Amino acid sequence: MSQGVQIIDPQERFSLELEGSSFFLRRIDSATMVALERRCQGQKGALNDEVLDYVLLDWEEVTSPMGGAAVPCNRENKLRLPASVKLKILGAAQGLRAGGESSAQI
């Protein structure tokens, strides 16, 4: 039997596995989204960057193309992720729920 729709808990965390990397995320609720929208008002394209920075907490196996060194999970590096990866992260963070075992895979 389905558990139905679950509310978003601010403490909820889950992981997303993509192309051999692990991304550690939190979901975003409507109140946080409204606050980010207000902060970005009049700044074209800034909202997606703000949402990505909010939902993406950490990662493993994300490396530089120049030598393969691990890169820190900071705002600058988050914004340098490939667009396809960013879209999957944003989609996962806005999903119905993180998954039964606090892990989601796309």
KEZA-361695 format. One record per atom (N, C-alpha, C): residue number from 0; residue in one letter; atom name; x, y, z. Coordinates in nm, 2 decimals. Each point is the difference from the previous one (the first is absolute). Example, Ala and Ser with C-alpha at 12.3 -4.5 7.8 and 13.67 -1.06 7.14 Angstrom:
<zazas>
  num  residu  atome       x       y       z
    0       A      N    1.32   -0.57    0.78
    0       A     CA   -0.09    0.12    0.00
    0       A      C    0.09    0.12    0.00
    1       S      N   -0.04    0.11   -0.07
    1       S     CA    0.09    0.11    0.00
    1       S      C   -0.08    0.11    0.08
</zazas>
This chain:
<zazas>
  num  residu  atome       x       y       z
    0       M      N    0.08   -0.12    0.00
    0       M     CA   -0.08    0.12    0.00
    0       M      C    0.09    0.12    0.00
    1       S      N   -0.04    0.10   -0.08
    1       S     CA    0.08    0.13   -0.01
    1       S      C   -0.01    0.08    0.13
    2       Q      N    0.11    0.07    0.04
    2       Q     CA    0.00    0.08    0.11
    2       Q      C   -0.07    0.14   -0.03
    3       G      N   -0.03    0.02   -0.12
    3       G     CA   -0.05    0.13   -0.04
    3       G      C    0.10    0.11   -0.01
    4       V      N   -0.04    0.12   -0.02
    4       V     CA    0.09    0.12   -0.01
    4       V      C    0.05    0.03    0.14
    5       Q      N    0.13    0.03    0.00
    5       Q     CA    0.06    0.04    0.13
    5       Q      C    0.04    0.15   -0.01
    6       I      N   -0.01    0.07    0.12
    6       I     CA    0.04    0.14    0.00
    6       I      C    0.15    0.01   -0.01
    7       I      N    0.05    0.12   -0.02
    7       I     CA    0.15    0.02   -0.01
    7       I      C    0.04    0.03    0.14
    8       D      N    0.10   -0.07    0.05
    8       D     CA    0.06    0.02    0.13
    8       D      C    0.13    0.07   -0.02
    9       P      N    0.02    0.12    0.07
    9       P     CA    0.13    0.07   -0.02
    9       P      C    0.12   -0.08    0.03
   10       Q      N   -0.01   -0.10    0.08
   10       Q     CA    0.11   -0.08    0.04
   10       Q      C    0.03   -0.12   -0.09
   11       E      N   -0.09   -0.03   -0.09
   11       E     CA    0.01   -0.11   -0.10
   11       E      C    0.12    0.02   -0.09
   12       R      N    0.08   -0.11   -0.01
   12       R     CA    0.11    0.00   -0.09
   12       R      C    0.00   -0.13   -0.08
   13       F      N    0.05    0.00   -0.12
   13       F     CA    0.00   -0.12   -0.08
   13       F      C    0.12    0.01   -0.10
   14       S      N    0.03   -0.11   -0.06
   14       S     CA    0.11    0.00   -0.10
   14       S      C   -0.06   -0.03   -0.14
   15       L      N    0.08    0.05   -0.10
   15       L     CA   -0.04   -0.03   -0.14
   15       L      C    0.13   -0.04   -0.07
   16       E      N   -0.01   -0.12   -0.06
   16       E     CA    0.12   -0.06   -0.07
   16       E      C   -0.01    0.04   -0.15
   17       L      N    0.10    0.06   -0.05
   17       L     CA    0.00    0.04   -0.14
   17       L      C    0.14   -0.02   -0.06
   18       E      N    0.01   -0.08   -0.10
   18       E     CA    0.13   -0.02   -0.08
   18       E      C    0.12   -0.02    0.09
   19       G      N   -0.02   -0.09    0.10
   19       G     CA    0.11   -0.03    0.09
   19       G      C    0.03    0.10    0.11
   20       S      N   -0.08    0.10    0.01
   20       S     CA    0.01    0.10    0.11
   20       S      C   -0.12   -0.01    0.09
   21       S      N    0.02    0.04    0.13
   21       S     CA   -0.11    0.01    0.09
   21       S      C   -0.02    0.14    0.04
   22       F      N   -0.13    0.04    0.00
   22       F     CA   -0.04    0.14    0.04
   22       F      C   -0.09   -0.01    0.12
   23       F      N    0.03    0.08    0.10
   23       F     CA   -0.08    0.00    0.12
   23       F      C   -0.09    0.12    0.00
   24       L      N   -0.13   -0.02    0.01
   24       L     CA   -0.10    0.10   -0.02
   24       L      C   -0.10    0.02    0.11
   25       R      N   -0.07    0.11   -0.01
   25       R     CA   -0.12    0.02    0.08
   25       R      C   -0.11    0.05   -0.09
   26       R      N   -0.12   -0.03    0.03
   26       R     CA   -0.11    0.05   -0.08
   26       R      C   -0.03    0.14    0.03
   27       I      N   -0.08    0.07   -0.08
   27       I     CA   -0.03    0.14    0.02
   27       I      C   -0.15    0.02    0.02
   28       D      N   -0.04    0.07    0.10
   28       D     CA   -0.14    0.02    0.02
   28       D      C   -0.04    0.14   -0.06
   29       S      N   -0.13    0.02    0.00
   29       S     CA   -0.05    0.12   -0.07
   29       S      C    0.04    0.13    0.07
   30       A      N    0.01    0.00    0.13
   30       A     CA    0.04    0.12    0.07
   30       A      C    0.14    0.04   -0.03
   31       T      N    0.09   -0.10   -0.01
   31       T     CA    0.14    0.03   -0.03
   31       T      C    0.01    0.05   -0.15
   32       M      N   -0.08   -0.07   -0.08
   32       M     CA    0.00    0.04   -0.14
   32       M      C   -0.05    0.15   -0.02
   33       V      N   -0.10    0.04    0.07
   33       V     CA   -0.05    0.14    0.00
   33       V      C    0.11    0.09    0.04
   34       A      N    0.07   -0.03    0.11
   34       A     CA    0.11    0.08    0.05
   34       A      C    0.11    0.02   -0.10
   35       L      N    0.04   -0.11   -0.07
   35       L     CA    0.10    0.00   -0.10
   35       L      C   -0.04    0.09   -0.12
   36       E      N   -0.13   -0.02   -0.04
   36       E     CA   -0.06    0.08   -0.11
   36       E      C    0.01    0.15    0.04
   37       R      N   -0.03    0.04    0.12
   37       R     CA    0.01    0.14    0.04
   37       R      C    0.14    0.05   -0.01
   38       R      N    0.09   -0.08    0.05
   38       R     CA    0.14    0.04    0.00
   38       R      C    0.06    0.02   -0.15
   39       C      N   -0.06   -0.08   -0.09
   39       C     CA    0.05    0.00   -0.14
   39       C      C   -0.08    0.10   -0.09
   40       Q      N   -0.10    0.06    0.05
   40       Q     CA   -0.09    0.09   -0.08
   40       Q      C    0.08    0.10   -0.08
   41       G      N   -0.02   -0.01   -0.13
   41       G     CA    0.07    0.09   -0.10
   41       G      C    0.13   -0.04   -0.04
   42       Q      N    0.05   -0.12    0.04
   42       Q     CA    0.13   -0.06   -0.04
   42       Q      C   -0.03   -0.12   -0.09
   43       K      N    0.01    0.02   -0.12
   43       K     CA   -0.03   -0.11   -0.10
   43       K      C    0.09   -0.12    0.02
   44       G      N   -0.06   -0.11    0.01
   44       G     CA    0.07   -0.13    0.01
   44       G      C    0.05   -0.03    0.14
   45       A      N   -0.01    0.09    0.10
   45       A     CA    0.06   -0.02    0.13
   45       A      C   -0.08   -0.10    0.08
   46       L      N   -0.13   -0.02   -0.02
   46       L     CA   -0.08   -0.09    0.09
   46       L      C    0.05   -0.14   -0.01
   47       N      N    0.03   -0.05   -0.12
   47       N     CA    0.05   -0.14   -0.01
   47       N      C    0.13   -0.02    0.08
   48       D      N    0.09    0.10   -0.01
   48       D     CA    0.12   -0.01    0.07
   48       D      C   -0.02    0.00    0.15
   49       E      N   -0.09    0.09    0.05
   49       E     CA   -0.03    0.00    0.14
   49       E      C   -0.06   -0.13    0.05
   50       V      N   -0.09   -0.06   -0.08
   50       V     CA   -0.06   -0.12    0.04
   50       V      C    0.10   -0.11    0.00
   51       L      N    0.09   -0.01   -0.10
   51       L     CA    0.10   -0.10    0.00
   51       L      C    0.09    0.01    0.12
   52       D      N    0.04    0.12    0.03
   52       D     CA    0.09    0.02    0.12
   52       D      C   -0.07   -0.04    0.13
   53       Y      N   -0.13    0.02    0.01
   53       Y     CA   -0.07   -0.04    0.12
   53       Y      C   -0.02   -0.15    0.01
   54       V      N   -0.04   -0.07   -0.11
   54       V     CA   -0.03   -0.14    0.01
   54       V      C    0.12   -0.09    0.00
   55       L      N    0.11    0.04   -0.06
   55       L     CA    0.12   -0.08   -0.01
   55       L      C    0.09    0.02    0.12
   56       L      N    0.01   -0.09    0.09
   56       L     CA    0.08    0.01    0.12
   56       L      C    0.14   -0.04   -0.01
   57       D      N    0.03   -0.11   -0.07
   57       D     CA    0.13   -0.06   -0.01
   57       D      C    0.00   -0.10   -0.11
   58       W      N    0.12   -0.04   -0.04
   58       W     CA    0.02   -0.10   -0.10
   58       W      C    0.12   -0.09    0.02
   59       E      N    0.01   -0.11   -0.07
   59       E     CA    0.11   -0.08   -0.01
   59       E      C    0.03   -0.04   -0.14
   60       E      N    0.13   -0.02   -0.04
   60       E     CA    0.04   -0.03   -0.13
   60       E      C   -0.04    0.10   -0.11
   61       V      N    0.01    0.13    0.04
   61       V     CA   -0.01    0.11   -0.10
   61       V      C    0.14    0.05   -0.01
   62       T      N    0.06    0.00   -0.12
   62       T     CA    0.14    0.03   -0.02
   62       T      C    0.02    0.11   -0.11
   63       S      N    0.12    0.05    0.00
   63       S     CA    0.04    0.10   -0.10
   63       S      C    0.04   -0.08   -0.13
   64       P      N   -0.03    0.06   -0.12
   64       P     CA    0.05   -0.06   -0.12
   64       P      C    0.15    0.02   -0.02
   65       M      N    0.06    0.09    0.08
   65       M     CA    0.14    0.02   -0.01
   65       M      C    0.07   -0.07    0.11
   66       G      N    0.03   -0.13   -0.03
   66       G     CA    0.07   -0.08    0.10
   66       G      C   -0.08   -0.09    0.08
   67       G      N   -0.13    0.01    0.00
   67       G     CA   -0.09   -0.09    0.07
   67       G      C   -0.01    0.02    0.15
   68       A      N    0.05    0.11    0.06
   68       A     CA    0.00    0.02    0.14
   68       A      C   -0.14    0.03    0.05
   69       A      N   -0.04   -0.05    0.12
   69       A     CA   -0.13    0.03    0.06
   69       A      C   -0.01    0.15    0.02
   70       V      N   -0.13    0.05   -0.03
   70       V     CA   -0.02    0.14    0.02
   70       V      C   -0.10    0.02    0.12
   71       P      N    0.01    0.11    0.07
   71       P     CA   -0.09    0.02    0.12
   71       P      C   -0.14    0.03   -0.05
   72       C      N   -0.09   -0.03    0.08
   72       C     CA   -0.14    0.03   -0.03
   72       C      C   -0.03    0.14    0.05
   73       N      N    0.03    0.10   -0.08
   73       N     CA   -0.03    0.14    0.04
   73       N      C   -0.08    0.06   -0.11
   74       R      N   -0.06    0.12    0.02
   74       R     CA   -0.09    0.06   -0.10
   74       R      C    0.07    0.01   -0.14
   75       E      N    0.12    0.05   -0.01
   75       E     CA    0.06    0.01   -0.13
   75       E      C    0.01   -0.13   -0.07
   76       N      N    0.04   -0.11    0.07
   76       N     CA    0.01   -0.13   -0.07
   76       N      C   -0.14   -0.06   -0.03
   77       K      N   -0.10    0.03    0.09
   77       K     CA   -0.13   -0.05   -0.03
   77       K      C   -0.05    0.06   -0.14
   78       L      N    0.02    0.13   -0.02
   78       L     CA   -0.04    0.06   -0.12
   78       L      C    0.07   -0.04   -0.12
   79       R      N    0.12   -0.07    0.02
   79       R     CA    0.08   -0.05   -0.12
   79       R      C   -0.04   -0.14   -0.03
   80       L      N   -0.09   -0.07    0.07
   80       L     CA   -0.05   -0.13   -0.04
   80       L      C   -0.06    0.00   -0.14
   81       P      N    0.01   -0.11   -0.07
   81       P     CA   -0.07    0.00   -0.13
   81       P      C   -0.15    0.02    0.02
   82       A      N   -0.06    0.07   -0.10
   82       A     CA   -0.15    0.03    0.00
   82       A      C   -0.08   -0.12    0.03
   83       S      N    0.03   -0.11   -0.07
   83       S     CA   -0.08   -0.12    0.02
   83       S      C    0.00   -0.05    0.14
   84       V      N    0.11    0.01    0.07
   84       V     CA    0.01   -0.04    0.14
   84       V      C   -0.08    0.09    0.09
   85       K      N    0.01    0.13   -0.03
   85       K     CA   -0.07    0.10    0.08
   85       K      C   -0.15   -0.02   -0.01
   86       L      N   -0.05   -0.03   -0.12
   86       L     CA   -0.14   -0.02   -0.02
   86       L      C   -0.05   -0.13    0.08
   87       K      N    0.08   -0.10    0.00
   87       K     CA   -0.04   -0.12    0.07
   87       K      C    0.00    0.02    0.15
   88       I      N    0.10    0.08    0.05
   88       I     CA    0.00    0.04    0.14
   88       I      C   -0.12    0.08    0.04
   89       L      N   -0.03    0.10   -0.08
   89       L     CA   -0.12    0.09    0.03
   89       L      C   -0.13   -0.08   -0.01
   90       G      N   -0.01   -0.09   -0.09
   90       G     CA   -0.12   -0.09   -0.01
   90       G      C   -0.01   -0.09    0.12
   91       A      N    0.10   -0.06    0.05
   91       A     CA    0.00   -0.09    0.11
   91       A      C   -0.04    0.08    0.13
   92       A      N    0.05    0.12    0.01
   92       A     CA   -0.03    0.08    0.12
   92       A      C   -0.14    0.05    0.01
   93       Q      N   -0.07    0.00   -0.12
   93       Q     CA   -0.14    0.05    0.00
   93       Q      C   -0.09   -0.12   -0.02
   94       G      N    0.04   -0.12    0.01
   94       G     CA   -0.08   -0.12   -0.01
   94       G      C   -0.10   -0.02    0.12
   95       L      N   -0.08   -0.10   -0.02
   95       L     CA   -0.10   -0.02    0.11
   95       L      C    0.06   -0.04    0.13
   96       R      N    0.10   -0.08   -0.01
   96       R     CA    0.07   -0.04    0.12
   96       R      C    0.14   -0.06   -0.03
   97       A      N    0.09    0.00    0.09
   97       A     CA    0.14   -0.04   -0.02
   97       A      C    0.01   -0.15   -0.04
   98       G      N   -0.09   -0.09    0.06
   98       G     CA    0.01   -0.14   -0.03
   98       G      C   -0.01   -0.08    0.13
   99       G      N   -0.03   -0.12   -0.01
   99       G     CA   -0.02   -0.08    0.11
   99       G      C    0.12   -0.02    0.09
  100       E      N    0.12    0.00   -0.05
  100       E     CA    0.12   -0.02    0.08
  100       E      C    0.09    0.12    0.00
  101       S      N   -0.06    0.12    0.00
  101       S     CA    0.07    0.13    0.00
  101       S      C    0.10    0.00   -0.12
  102       S      N   -0.03   -0.06   -0.11
  102       S     CA    0.08    0.00   -0.11
  102       S      C   -0.08    0.00   -0.13
  103       A      N    0.03    0.08   -0.10
  103       A     CA   -0.07    0.00   -0.12
  103       A      C    0.10   -0.02   -0.12
  104       Q      N   -0.04   -0.06   -0.10
  104       Q     CA    0.08   -0.02   -0.12
  104       Q      C   -0.07    0.04   -0.12
  105       I      N    0.07    0.07   -0.09
  105       I     CA   -0.06    0.04   -0.13
  105       I      C    0.09   -0.06   -0.10
</zazas>
